[in-house]
Amino acid sequence: MDIRQLEYFVEVAKQLSFTKAAAVLHVSQPSISKTIQQIEAELGVPLFYRSSKQLELTDAGQAVLVNALQVLSAFKNMRSELSDLMDLKKGRIRIGIPPIIGAEFFSKLISVYKEQHPYVEILLSEVGTKRIRQDIEAGELDVGLVCSIHSTNENLQVIPFLKDPLQLIVHDSHPLAQQSSITMAQLQHETFIMYRKDFVLYDRIIEECTKNGFFPTIACETTQKDLFIELVHAKVGIALLPAKIAAKIPYPDIKRISFEQQPVRLELGITWKTNKYLPFAVREFIELAKNLY
């Protein structure tokens, strides 16, 4: 049994279809089927239950899948390390950034990194913190810039950078615009422009509202800073933005108000998976982030 055969088996197990696996791997379906038959003959057990409707993993197939994933991960780590040894200047880094805070807080980090490593390819993925953690765990991202430094996943390490309190932004015609400070309880009857559900800030705001005895009325959910601001400017509702972002709003008729107790903060950090090999490009990015922040 070789690496290629394990890759074929894992893809069939993932797709539960010889046809779909063949399409992903860009090989013929008979080649996939023959490879699976060879593995089953070598191991002496069936790996898939082939019914007329669907392909299913057998108990033996499940056991082989767990071990095959570990072998492929180790092989990938070995190739990455050898690649680093051959050429430390080149590489690729896949970074997850929440769109609401990416440009505002991390553009300098990425700019400095690119100056120091001009031949490293940077691939940015703009998704929420929850998705970033999932993708790092799955190996689809190398490192993530996240809006929460708290994680229950022991495989992910987090380095905190800063905490930025959220501020209320309202149109200056809104009754709350006359307040010098605000409490969350005063927002009970307001309509919120809200973060998308895959954002940690969505959970934190909902949690704080619930503590104060209400669930917020939500006009819409977005990931884009500009849309938050435009909708508040259009008097669609109110919004909670990090203070550093709110301070740069260009409209003079939008007022920002601080909370008395600062119940919700944007907690910025960088996270990566600890139980895997980190390529040189990724290690350098993490070290730069530590030095800058």
Protein Blocks (a to p, Z undefined) as FASTA:
>chain_A
ZZklmmmmmmmmmnopaklmmmmnopafklmmmmmmmmmmmnopafbdcdfkbccddfkl
mmmmmmmmmmmmmmmmmmmmmmmmmommbccddddddfklmmmmmmmmmmmmmmmmmmbc
cddddddfklmmmmmmnopafbdcdfbfbdfbfkbccddfbdcdddddddfkbmklmpcb
dcfklmmmpccddddfkbfklmmmmmmmmmnopacddfbdcfbfklmmmmmmnonaccdd
dfklmmmpcbfkbccdddfklmaccdddddddfkbccdfklmmmmmmmmmmZZ
